Amino acid sequence: MHVPLLDLKSQYAKLKSRLDEAVLRVLASGRHVMGPELEAFETDLAHYLGLPHAVGVSSGTDALLSAAMAVLLRPDERPQQRLLREDEEVLTTAFSFFATPETAVRLGGRPVFADLEEGGFNVDVDDMLRRIGPRTRLLLPVHLFGMQMDVTRLVQTGLPVIEDASQTLAPGIGQLSTCATLSFFPSKNLGAAGDGGAVVTRHAEVADRVAVMRQHGSRPKYVHAIYGGNFRLDALQAALLRVKLAELPAWNERRRQNAHRYLAQLGDIPGAPLVLPRDQPGHVWHHFVIRAPRRDELRAYLAERHIETEVYYPVPLHLQPCFAHLGYREGDFPRAEAAARQALAIPVHPELSDEQIDYVAETIRRFYAR
């Protein structure tokens, strides 16, 4: 039996007529950049999240970048490419995708890391708060693997807070913070046919700045008061995402059912102290990530039996080679380092059958019974 980590072919087959119609509608319209398809998707997305503003952009990475640019722009200064000085800091987690700390570097500043919470994959809020200093300009927490974290105490610091919700598109994000960013990379719960992203917020001025910045900072056309970039989400992706957004609640519910089926079958393996992900309200199960002893051996065993897995993430951010100049060392963030050694994502997508889930669980049990 083959169990893929992601099955976009099956997803497409179920939605083929509606997705094909959306593509043909955009092609026939002649409006391939900006326009009514994008506006309609932004309206639908904002309504889904219970927020007043959603601005579609070109990727989750560009969502982070444009959001940070909008938040950090000093209105009393001349527009500048480097919105952060070299000694100014963006505080984030030591365990996430690289685009998160890369945002600080691209704006001229310095990423500062905090360790993970005990037993989980989101940042330890207490550790993050301890690391706030006089040069901290921005807090950038990440809702990892589909689990929302509570950002209340971060917001209460008075510093701008951008929630990286690339893996956790769910009602609740962006309600307290300055804004939240989303990714529509094809593997996400809501995935485009390519790259895409969005910035969502309750603040009209933040949404307006991002909307201007995504078109090179121009308003009106060819008049540029601020710097920006080509951060637009094209009409074709917006039309496809509108179709899929209508399916997202049902897909997330199926992910939840799949996760619970795993939890029921993997919780009592003798002699194998697997650490299973915990559930909580609002969890959308973007990934089902276990902490596994002999992780790499287990992964090879599963691959031999045609079960796809992935390691998110094999190198914690503070130990990435490009950050060597920051002076971090192995042992600085022990929980993030342990996660990098132990974390393994197994299939949880909504196209899985119960038989496939049972096969994955039984194969894991057989590995530890040898």
C-alpha positions as CSV (number, residue, x, y, z in Angstrom):
1,M,0.0,0.0,0.0
2,H,1.3,3.5,-0.9
3,V,0.6,6.3,1.5
4,P,1.6,9.7,0.2
5,L,2.4,12.6,2.4
6,L,0.2,14.8,0.1
7,D,-2.3,13.8,-2.6
8,L,-3.1,16.8,-4.8
9,K,-4.1,14.6,-7.7
10,S,-7.0,13.1,-5.7
11,Q,-8.0,16.6,-4.4
12,Y,-8.1,17.9,-7.9
13,A,-10.1,15.0,-9.2
14,K,-12.9,15.7,-6.7
15,L,-13.0,19.4,-7.6
16,K,-12.1,19.1,-11.3
17,S,-15.2,20.7,-12.8
18,R,-15.2,23.7,-10.5
19,L,-11.5,24.3,-10.6
20,D,-11.4,24.0,-14.4
21,E,-14.3,26.4,-14.7
22,A,-12.5,28.9,-12.5
23,V,-9.4,28.7,-14.7
24,L,-11.4,29.2,-17.9
25,R,-13.3,32.1,-16.4
26,V,-10.1,34.0,-15.6
27,L,-8.6,33.3,-19.0
28,A,-11.7,34.5,-20.7
29,S,-11.9,37.6,-18.6
30,G,-8.6,39.0,-19.8
31,R,-7.9,40.2,-16.2
32,H,-5.0,38.1,-15.0
33,V,-3.5,40.5,-12.5
34,M,-5.5,42.1,-9.6
35,G,-9.2,42.7,-10.5
36,P,-12.5,41.2,-9.3
37,E,-11.3,37.6,-8.7
38,L,-8.7,38.8,-6.2
39,E,-11.1,41.1,-4.6
40,A,-13.7,38.4,-4.2
41,F,-11.2,36.0,-2.7
42,E,-10.0,38.6,-0.2
43,T,-13.6,39.3,0.9
44,D,-14.3,35.5,1.3
45,L,-11.0,35.0,3.2
46,A,-11.6,37.9,5.6
47,H,-15.2,36.7,6.3
48,Y,-13.9,33.1,7.0
49,L,-11.4,34.4,9.5
50,G,-13.8,37.0,11.1
51,L,-11.5,39.9,10.2
52,P,-12.2,43.1,8.3
53,H,-9.2,43.0,6.0
54,A,-7.3,40.4,3.9
55,V,-4.7,41.4,1.3
56,G,-3.6,38.7,-1.2
57,V,0.1,38.5,-1.9
58,S,2.5,36.4,-3.9
59,S,3.7,33.9,-1.3
60,G,3.9,33.2,2.4
61,T,7.4,34.6,2.4
62,D,6.3,37.8,0.8
63,A,3.4,38.0,3.2
64,L,5.9,38.1,6.1
65,L,8.1,40.6,4.3
66,S,5.3,43.0,3.2
67,A,3.7,42.8,6.6
68,A,6.9,43.6,8.4
69,M,7.6,46.5,5.9
70,A,4.1,47.9,6.6
71,V,4.5,47.6,10.4
72,L,8.1,48.9,10.6
73,L,7.9,51.8,8.2
74,R,8.6,55.0,10.1
75,P,6.1,57.6,8.8
76,D,8.3,60.5,9.9
77,E,11.3,59.3,7.9
78,R,12.1,59.1,4.3
79,P,11.2,55.8,2.7
80,Q,14.1,53.4,3.0
81,Q,15.0,49.9,1.9
82,R,16.5,49.0,5.3
83,L,13.7,49.4,7.7
84,L,15.8,48.0,10.6
85,R,19.2,49.0,11.7
86,E,21.8,46.3,12.1
87,D,21.5,46.4,15.9
88,E,17.6,46.3,15.8
89,E,16.1,42.9,16.6
90,V,13.2,40.7,15.5
91,L,12.4,38.1,18.1
92,T,11.1,34.8,16.9
93,T,11.2,31.0,17.5
94,A,14.3,28.8,17.0
95,F,12.2,26.2,15.3
96,S,10.4,27.1,12.1
97,F,10.7,27.4,8.3
98,F,13.6,29.7,7.3
99,A,11.4,32.5,5.9
100,T,10.5,33.6,9.4
101,P,13.9,34.8,10.6
102,E,14.9,35.7,7.0
103,T,12.4,38.5,7.2
104,A,14.6,40.3,9.8
105,V,17.7,39.9,7.7
106,R,16.0,41.1,4.5
107,L,15.0,44.3,6.3
108,G,18.5,45.0,7.6
109,G,18.1,43.7,11.2
110,R,19.0,40.8,13.4
111,P,16.9,37.8,14.3
112,V,16.9,36.8,18.0
113,F,15.6,33.4,18.9
114,A,13.7,31.8,21.7
115,D,13.2,28.1,22.6
116,L,10.2,25.9,22.2
117,E,7.5,25.3,24.8
118,E,7.9,22.2,26.9
119,G,6.4,19.2,25.0
120,G,5.3,21.2,22.0
121,F,6.4,22.9,18.8
122,N,5.3,26.5,19.4
123,V,7.6,29.0,21.0
124,D,7.9,29.3,24.8
125,V,6.2,32.6,25.5
126,D,8.0,33.0,28.8
127,D,11.4,32.5,27.1
128,M,10.4,35.0,24.4
129,L,9.3,37.6,26.9
130,R,12.6,37.2,28.7
131,R,14.6,38.0,25.6
132,I,12.9,41.3,24.8
133,G,15.4,44.1,25.1
134,P,15.8,47.8,24.2
135,R,16.6,46.9,20.6
136,T,13.6,44.7,20.0
137,R,11.4,46.1,17.3
138,L,9.1,43.3,16.4
139,L,7.7,40.0,17.8
140,L,7.2,37.2,15.3
141,P,5.6,34.1,16.8
142,V,4.7,31.1,14.7
143,H,1.7,28.9,14.9
144,L,3.4,25.7,13.9
145,F,1.9,22.5,12.3
146,G,-1.7,23.8,12.6
147,M,-1.8,24.5,16.4
148,Q,-2.6,28.1,17.4
149,M,-0.7,29.6,20.3
150,D,-1.9,32.3,22.7
151,V,-0.3,35.6,21.7
152,T,-2.1,37.6,24.4
153,R,1.0,38.3,26.6
154,L,3.1,39.1,23.6
155,V,0.6,41.7,22.5
156,Q,0.5,43.2,26.0
157,T,4.2,44.2,25.7
158,G,3.1,47.0,23.4
159,L,5.5,45.9,20.7
160,P,4.2,45.1,17.2
161,V,3.2,41.4,16.8
162,I,3.0,39.7,13.5
163,E,1.7,36.1,13.7
164,D,3.2,33.7,11.2
165,A,0.2,31.6,10.5
166,S,1.5,30.0,7.3
167,Q,0.6,26.6,8.6
168,T,-2.5,27.5,10.7
169,L,-5.2,29.2,8.6
170,A,-8.0,29.2,11.2
171,P,-10.5,31.6,12.8
172,G,-8.8,33.2,15.8
173,I,-5.6,34.3,14.2
174,G,-5.1,38.1,13.8
175,Q,-7.7,39.0,16.4
176,L,-5.3,40.5,18.9
177,S,-2.1,41.1,17.0
178,T,-1.0,43.8,14.5
179,C,-1.6,41.3,11.7
180,A,-1.1,37.7,10.7
181,T,0.4,36.2,7.6
182,L,-0.7,33.1,5.5
183,S,0.8,30.9,2.9
184,F,-1.1,29.1,0.1
185,F,1.8,26.9,-0.9
186,P,0.3,23.8,-2.5
187,S,0.9,21.6,0.6
188,K,-1.0,23.9,2.9
189,N,-4.5,23.1,4.1
190,L,-5.7,25.8,1.7
191,G,-3.2,25.4,-1.2
192,A,-2.9,27.2,-4.5
193,A,-1.6,25.8,-7.8
194,G,1.7,27.4,-7.1
195,D,2.8,30.1,-4.6
196,G,0.4,32.5,-2.9
197,G,-0.1,34.2,0.5
198,A,-2.0,36.8,2.3
199,V,-1.8,39.4,5.1
200,V,-4.9,39.5,7.4
201,T,-5.6,42.1,10.0
202,R,-8.1,44.1,11.9
203,H,-6.1,47.3,11.3
204,A,-7.2,49.3,8.2
205,E,-3.9,51.2,8.0
206,V,-1.8,48.0,7.9
207,A,-4.0,46.4,5.2
208,D,-3.8,49.6,3.2
209,R,0.0,49.8,3.4
210,V,0.4,46.2,2.3
211,A,-2.0,46.8,-0.6
212,V,0.1,49.7,-1.8
213,M,3.4,47.9,-1.2
214,R,2.4,44.8,-3.2
215,Q,2.4,47.1,-6.3
216,H,5.9,48.6,-5.8
217,G,4.5,51.2,-3.3
218,S,2.6,53.0,-6.0
219,R,-0.6,55.0,-5.5
220,P,-1.7,56.4,-7.9
221,K,-0.2,54.3,-10.7
222,Y,3.4,55.3,-11.4
223,V,3.6,57.5,-8.3
224,H,5.7,55.9,-5.6
225,A,5.6,57.4,-2.1
226,I,7.1,54.3,-0.4
227,Y,9.1,51.3,-1.4
228,G,7.4,48.0,-2.0
229,G,7.8,45.1,-4.4
230,N,5.9,42.9,-6.8
231,F,4.0,41.0,-4.2
232,R,0.7,40.5,-6.0
233,L,-1.4,37.4,-5.8
234,D,-2.6,36.8,-9.4
235,A,-6.2,36.3,-10.4
236,L,-5.8,32.7,-11.5
237,Q,-4.6,31.7,-8.0
238,A,-7.3,33.7,-6.4
239,A,-10.0,32.0,-8.4
240,L,-8.7,28.6,-7.5
241,L,-8.4,29.5,-3.9
242,R,-12.0,30.7,-3.8
243,V,-13.2,27.2,-4.9
244,K,-11.0,25.5,-2.3
245,L,-11.8,27.9,0.6
246,A,-15.4,26.6,0.5
247,E,-14.1,23.1,1.1
248,L,-11.7,24.1,3.9
249,P,-14.0,23.4,6.9
250,A,-14.8,19.9,5.7
251,W,-11.1,19.2,4.9
252,N,-10.0,20.4,8.3
253,E,-12.6,18.2,10.0
254,R,-11.3,15.2,8.1
255,R,-7.8,16.1,9.2
256,R,-9.0,16.2,12.8
257,Q,-10.6,12.8,12.4
258,N,-7.5,11.4,10.9
259,A,-5.4,12.8,13.7
260,H,-7.7,11.3,16.3
261,R,-7.5,7.9,14.6
262,Y,-3.7,8.1,14.9
263,L,-3.9,9.2,18.5
264,A,-6.0,6.2,19.4
265,Q,-3.6,3.7,17.8
266,L,-0.2,5.1,18.7
267,G,-0.7,6.0,22.3
268,D,0.4,2.8,24.0
269,I,3.3,1.3,22.1
270,P,5.3,-0.8,24.6
271,G,8.9,0.3,25.1
272,A,8.6,3.2,22.5
273,P,8.2,6.5,24.2
274,L,6.6,8.3,21.2
275,V,5.5,11.8,22.0
276,L,2.3,12.4,20.2
277,P,1.0,15.9,19.2
278,R,-1.7,17.2,21.6
279,D,-5.1,18.4,20.5
280,Q,-6.7,21.6,21.4
281,P,-9.6,23.7,20.1
282,G,-8.8,25.4,16.8
283,H,-6.1,22.9,15.8
284,V,-6.2,22.4,12.0
285,W,-3.7,19.6,11.8
286,H,-1.6,20.9,9.0
287,H,0.9,18.2,9.9
288,F,0.8,15.3,12.3
289,V,4.2,15.4,13.9
290,I,5.4,12.8,16.3
291,R,8.6,12.8,18.3
292,A,10.2,9.5,17.7
293,P,13.2,7.7,19.2
294,R,15.4,6.4,16.4
295,R,13.6,8.8,14.1
296,D,15.8,8.3,11.1
297,E,15.6,4.5,11.3
298,L,11.8,4.7,11.6
299,R,11.7,7.0,8.6
300,A,13.7,4.6,6.5
301,Y,11.5,1.6,7.6
302,L,8.4,3.5,6.6
303,A,9.8,4.5,3.2
304,E,10.7,0.8,2.5
305,R,7.0,0.1,3.0
306,H,5.9,3.0,0.7
307,I,4.8,5.4,3.5
308,E,5.9,8.9,2.8
309,T,7.1,11.1,5.7
310,E,9.0,14.4,6.1
311,V,11.3,15.9,8.7
312,Y,10.3,19.4,9.7
313,Y,12.9,20.7,10.5
314,P,16.3,18.9,10.6
315,V,18.4,22.0,11.5
316,P,17.1,24.5,14.1
317,L,17.3,28.1,13.0
318,H,20.0,29.3,15.4
319,L,22.3,26.6,14.0
320,Q,21.8,27.4,10.3
321,P,25.2,28.2,8.7
322,C,24.2,31.6,7.5
323,F,23.5,32.7,11.1
324,A,26.9,31.6,12.4
325,H,27.9,35.2,12.9
326,L,25.2,35.7,15.4
327,G,27.2,33.6,17.9
328,Y,24.6,30.9,18.8
329,R,26.0,27.5,19.8
330,E,24.6,24.0,20.1
331,G,22.9,23.7,23.5
332,D,21.5,27.2,23.5
333,F,18.0,26.0,22.7
334,P,17.8,22.4,23.9
335,R,14.1,21.9,23.2
336,A,14.4,23.2,19.6
337,E,17.5,21.0,19.1
338,A,15.7,17.9,20.4
339,A,12.7,18.6,18.1
340,A,15.1,18.8,15.1
341,R,16.5,15.3,16.1
342,Q,13.1,13.6,16.8
343,A,10.3,15.2,14.8
344,L,8.7,13.2,12.0
345,A,5.6,14.2,10.1
346,I,3.4,11.3,8.9
347,P,0.5,11.6,6.4
348,V,-2.7,13.3,7.8
349,H,-4.2,15.0,4.7
350,P,-8.0,14.7,4.1
351,E,-7.7,12.4,1.1
352,L,-6.4,9.5,3.3
353,S,-8.6,6.5,3.8
354,D,-9.0,4.8,7.2
355,E,-7.2,1.8,5.8
356,Q,-4.2,3.9,4.9
357,I,-4.1,5.5,8.4
358,D,-4.4,2.1,10.0
359,Y,-1.5,0.8,7.8
360,V,0.7,3.7,8.9
361,A,-0.1,3.2,12.6
362,E,0.4,-0.6,12.4
363,T,3.7,-0.2,10.5
364,I,5.0,2.1,13.2
365,R,4.0,-0.3,15.9
366,R,5.7,-3.2,14.0
367,F,9.0,-1.1,13.8
368,Y,9.1,-0.7,17.6
369,A,8.1,-4.3,18.3
370,R,11.1,-5.7,16.5
